[in-house]
Amino acid sequence: MKSIRFRLFATLALVTALVWGGAVLWAEVHTRAEVQQVLDSRLMESARMVSSMMRAGDVRPVIQASETKAGHVYDRQLSCQIWSMDGQLLGRSQSAPVEQLSGGEDGFSEREIRGERWRVYTVSDPQAGFRVMVGDNLAVREHLVGSVVTGLIGPAVLGLAALGALIWWSVGRGLAPVRQMTDALSARDADDLAPIDVSHGARELQPFVLALNELIGRLGAARRREAEFTAAAAHELRTPLAGLRIQAQIAAATDDPSIRRHALEQIQSSVDRTARLVAGLLALAREDETPIRDENRRLITLRRAFPAAVSDERVQFFGEDGILYVDPVRFGAAADNLLANARRHADKRIRIGLEMTLRPPRLVVEDDGAGTAADELSRLGQRFFRGAGGRHEGAGLGLSIVLATIKAHGGEVRFLNSPLGGLRVELLLDRINIRSAGSGGEGRKPD
């Protein structure tokens, strides 16, 4: 996997190279055109100057070029010829060929002579009877233009290389806070869940660090819940297991059939209690903050959600015009625990129904039992918590399973004292989870 530094460098280097290359290309084209224009202007001025001097008699008809040895490639660039109007060569410069440089037409023209191309400017003076031709050897001219362009491109390439090195260094400096955070996290102990300090970090990293701190906080809370859950589960399992051991020792040591029978009954009771506790632990582990997938949701009626309550004479249903959009299997476990809790505490009456007019709509399960003390209402739903007024022994996991299941459905649970006298449990859900019976949805009919 490529590093962020390399990707940033590659992106910046590519953008810089494109911009810089475009600028260099524009400069090359512009400079080449300017140099060509300057050289053409020189040809024109030279031809007109020689023509003017010939007309004034300041130049002899035969131009005597110096016999100095050419020491540079540019010594042979500019050549001059003077021809009579009838085609006789009157004079030429040392670097000029013997052949006529142009076809005789005035102005600029190009011609190839003995394998060399020439650009020529011609000035004719019919009254004086001569024609002046001044030309540039195009090979020499291209060498000159190429030298000028190379003089521009060379520093540009060196500047681009230096700029690339500076970009690499700058990106590394800019990513220094990321490396520092990485080093700090690598040096941490696995048990250190303290928040990361963001006061000295880069501003762009602060949202990431804040999100990471929130994750660390949730992880710490999950670890604390796990430790508390493990300790409470070990404590709850210790009692029935100790009872099993004692009753087994009693049954093995006695010869009295009645004592042995009583010990075996106690063993069976302890096994049943342990089985219920383990089943509750497994259900809670499955439900704990696990989100519900949409493909597992179904539309179910209120009686379908509480099948065991249909035959119970103490249960009264209300608000049955609403339907639930839930996971039937997982919601059914929560419904069973709600009904079991209400049955344990109710005297004669249990009410189960949907209140669609409230916002958000809610599912209500309440009973006419003794109720719950005000200081215990806030603790309901805590794992292994059993109120002081409980009539029957339980593991204290039923309402915890309800909390986890409703949270997985995106809802909320409230524990209140019911007008009937007992406990009122409200499952606050939204319109996605509770609908009117006539609304339908998802192409499914309510079960």
N, C-alpha and C positions, 0 to 999 in steps of 0.2 A: 504494500500500500504506500503510495506516495505521501510525503509529509506535507503539512500545510505550508511550511516554509518554501518547499520546492514548487508547490502549485502557485503560491503568491508570486514567487520569483519568475516562474515561467509566464504567468499572465502579464505581470508588469514589464518583463523583458520583451514579450511579444508585442505589447501595445507600444512600448517605447521604440522598438525596432521598426514597426510599421510607420509610426509618426516620423521618426528620424529618417528612415529610408525614403519616405515620401518627400521630406524636405530636401534631402540630398539629391533625389532624382529631379525635383523641380529646379534646384540650383544648377545641376549638371546641364539640363536642357536649356535653361535660361542663359547660363554662362556660355554654352556652346553657340547659341544663337547670337549673343552679344559679341563674342570674339569673331564669328564669321562676318557680322555686320561691320565691325571695326576694320577687319582686313579688307573687306570689299570697299569700304570708304577710303582706305589707304590706296588701293589700286586706282580708284577713280581720281583721287587727288593727285597721285603721281603722274597718271596719264595726262591730266589737264595741265599740270605744271610743266611737263616736258613739252607739250604742245604750245603752251604760251611762250616758253623760252625759245623754241624753234621759230616761232613767228616773229619774235623780237630780235632774232639773230644772236642770241646769247649762247647758243649751243651749235657746235659744228655739226654738219650732217652726219659725220661718222663718229660714233661715240667710242672713245678709247677707254676701255675698261682696264683697270689696274691689273697687273699680273701677280698680285699677292695670292699666295696659296690659301685656299679655303680651309679654315681651321674649325669650323663649326657647321652643323647641319643647316643652320639658318642663314649661312652666308650665301646659299644658292636659292633662297626662297623667291626673291623678287627679280623678275627678268623684264627687260625692255627692248623693244624693236621699233625701228622707224623705217617705214616703207613709203615708196613713192606711190602715187595714185595708179601708175601703170604696172605696179607689182615688183619693182626693183628694191632690194634691201639697201637702205641708205646707212644704217648703223644698228648696232645691237650691243647689249651689255654682255659681260663675260659669261654669265650664267645662262644667257638666253640661247635656245637652239637656233640652228640655221633655218629650219622650216618656219613657215609663217604661223604665228601663235593662234590666229583666229581666221575666220573666213572672210573678214573684211567688213562685216556689219558692225555698226557702232553699238556701244553698250556692252553689257556682260554676256559672255559666252563661255562654253567649256569645250575643250578639244583634247584628243589623245594624240601624242607625238612620241613615236618610238617607245611605246609601252608606258609612257608617263602621261597622266592627266593634268591639264592646266585649266585654271580659271583666269579669264582674260577680260580686261576692260579696254575697249578700243575707242579712240577719238580721231575723227577725220577732219582735215582742213582742206577742202577742195581748192580754195583760192590760193593757198600756199603750196599745194601740190604734194602733201605728205599725209601719212596716217600713222599715229602713235599707238602701239599696243604694249600694255603693261600686264604681266601675268604672274600668277602664283602657282608654283608646283603644289598640286593638291596633296601629295604625299607629305611634303614638308609642312603644309598648312595643317593637315590632320595631326601630324606629330606635335605641332605647337598647341593645337586645341586640346589634344590628349594630355599634354603636360600640364596645361592650366587646370583641366578637370581633375587630373590625378592629384594636383596640389590641393584641391578642395576635398576630394573623397578620402585621401589618406588621413588627414586630421579627423575627419568625421568618423571613420572606422575606429581610430584610436580612442576618440571621445566616446563612442558607443561601447567599446570594451570597458573603458573606465567607468562609464555609467552603469554597466551591468554589474561590475564589482561593487559599486556603491549601493545598488539596489539589493544585492545579496546581503550586504552588511546591514543595510537599513531594515530589511525584513527580519533578519535575525535579532536586531535590537528591539523591533516592535513586538516580537513574539517572546521576549524575555519574561514577561509576567506569566505566560503560559508554562514556560519551563520551570519557573519558580514554584508555581502552583503544583506542577507535576512532581517536583522534588519534595515539596512539603507533604503531599499525599502519599508518596512512596515511603517517606520516612515515618509515617504514622503507624502506630500499633493497631492491630485489628480491633481492639476493644476501645480505641479512642474515637468516640463519636461526637466530639466537640465541634461546633460550627467553625467554618473556615472564615478567617478574618478577611473582609473585603475592603477595609478602609484604605489600604495602600495599593490595591489592584487597579488595573486599567478599567476605565469606565465601561468599555465594551464587554468586559468579562463579568461585570457585576451581576447582570441578569442570570448568567450561567452559574455563578457562585451562589446566588440566592436560591436558585432552583436546586442546586446540589445540597445546600444547607437544609432545604425543606425535605429532600430525600433522606439526608442523614437523620433529621429529626424523626421522620416516619419510621426509618429503620431502627432507631433507638427505641421508639415507642413499641414497635413490634417485638423487639428483643425483650423489653421489659414485660410485655404481655405474655410472651412465650415463657419467660422465667417464672412469672406469677402463675401461669397456667400449669406449668410442669410441677411447681411446688404444691399447688392446691390439689392437682390430680394425684400426686404421690401421697399427700396427706389423706385424701378421700379413699384411696385404694388400701391404705395401710390398715384402716379399721376393719373392713370386711375380711381381709386376708388374715389379720390377727385372730378374728373370731373363728374363721375356718380352722386355723391351726389348733386353737383351744378346744373347739368342739370335736375335732378329729381325735385329739389326745384323750378327751373324755370318753368318746365312743370306743376307743381302742383299749382303754384301761378298765372299763366297767363290765361287770357280768350281768347287771340288772337290765332286763329288756326295756323297761320303761325309760330308764336314763339314756340307754343307747338310742331309743327311738326319738326322744326329745333332742338329743345331740344331733342326730341325722336331720331332724326337721330344721334345727338352727343352721346346719351346714347348707341345706337347700335354700333357706332364706338368704343366707349370706351370698351364695352363688347367684341367686336371682338379682340381688342388689348390685353385685359386682357386674353382672351382665348388663343391667340397665345403665350403670355408670359408664362402662366401656362403650356401649352403643351411643350414649349421649356424647361422649368424647369424640367418637368417630364422626358423628353427625355434625358436631360443632367444627371439627377440623375441616370437614368438607364445605361447610357453609361460610366459614369465617372470611368475610370480605372478598369472596369470589364473585365476580360480576356475572349477571345472567345474560346469556346470549339471546339475541332476538329470534334466532331460528328455533329455540327451545320454548318460546312463549306460546301459549294457547289462550283462547277465550273460554272461560269456564264460569258457570253459574255459582251463586253463593252456596247452594246445597251441594253442588259437586265439589266445592272446596272443603266442606265440612261433612263428609258422608256419614261419619259416626254420630253426628248430632241429629240426623234426621229422625232416628228412632228413639231419641231421648225425650221423654215427656217434659223434662224441666227446661228444654231449649225452646226459645221463641225467636223465629226469624222475622226480620223486618227489612224494608228497603230492597226487596228482591228484584226490582226493576233494573238494577245495575248488574254488570258482569265484570269479571276480573280478567286482565290480560297478563298472565303470569306463567312461570314454569310450574306446571301442575305437580311434578314430583317434589321439587324442592319447597314450593309453597305449601304443599300438603303436609310436609314434616312440621313446618311452623304452625299450621292450623291445628294439627294433632296436639302439639304442645300447648297451644292456647286453650283448646277444649279440655285437655287433661288438667291444666291448672285451674280452670273455672270449675270443673267437676269436683276437684279436691276441696275447694273452699265454699262452694255454693250451698245454700240451704234448700231452696225450692225452685229457684228461678235463674235462668241464664239467657241473656239476650245476645243475638248475633245478627249483625246487619250492616248495610251500606248507607252512609249519609252523603248523598250526592249533592245536596244544596250547599254544603260547606266548601270553603276554598283553603287548602286543597281538599278534595273528597277523601273520605276515610272509611276504613273498615273497623267496626267496634265490636269488642267482645267484653261483656260485663256480667257480674253475678251479684247475688244478694247475700253474700257471706259477711263475715265479721269485718272485712276491710283491712287496710294496711295502715300502720302508723305513719304520720307525716314524715318523720325522719327516716323511714325505711323506703319511701316511694322513690327517692333519688338513687337508691342502691339496687332497686329491682333491675334485673338483667345482667348484673355482675355475676361472673362465673362462680358457682358453688355457694352463692348467697341464698340463704333460706331465712325468711322472715320469722320473727318470734311467734307469730300467731298461726303458723302452719299447723294443719290438723294431721297431716300425714308426712311421713319421712320421705324425702326426695333427694336427688343428687344436686339440685340447684342449677341445672343446666338448661331446663326447658325454655325459660324466657331469654337466656343467652342465645339459644338457637334461633328464637324468633327475631331478636335484634340483628343477628348476622344475616339471616335470610332476607329480611325487609331492606336492610342496607344494600345487599346485593341487587335487589330489585330497584334501587334508587329511591327508596322511601325512608320514613322516619317512624319511630315508635315512641308513644307517650304513655306513661302510667299515671292514672288519676284515681281518686275515690269516686265510685259510682253513686248516682242518686238512689240506686237500689240498696246501697249499704255496703257493697263489697268493692272489688277492684274493677276498674274500667281500663281496658287496654285499647288504645287508638292506634291504628296503622295508617299513617298519613301517606297517601299516594297521589300521583298526579293523573291527568286525563289519559296518559299513555297506559296506566295500569288499571284504571277503573273507567268504565264506559257505560253509557246507558244501553239498555237491552236492544234498542232499535238502531244503534249506530253501526253495529257490525264492525268489520275491520279485518284487514289482512286476508280477506277472502275466506275466512273460516267462520263456521257457525259455532256458537257457544255449546260446550259440552254439558 
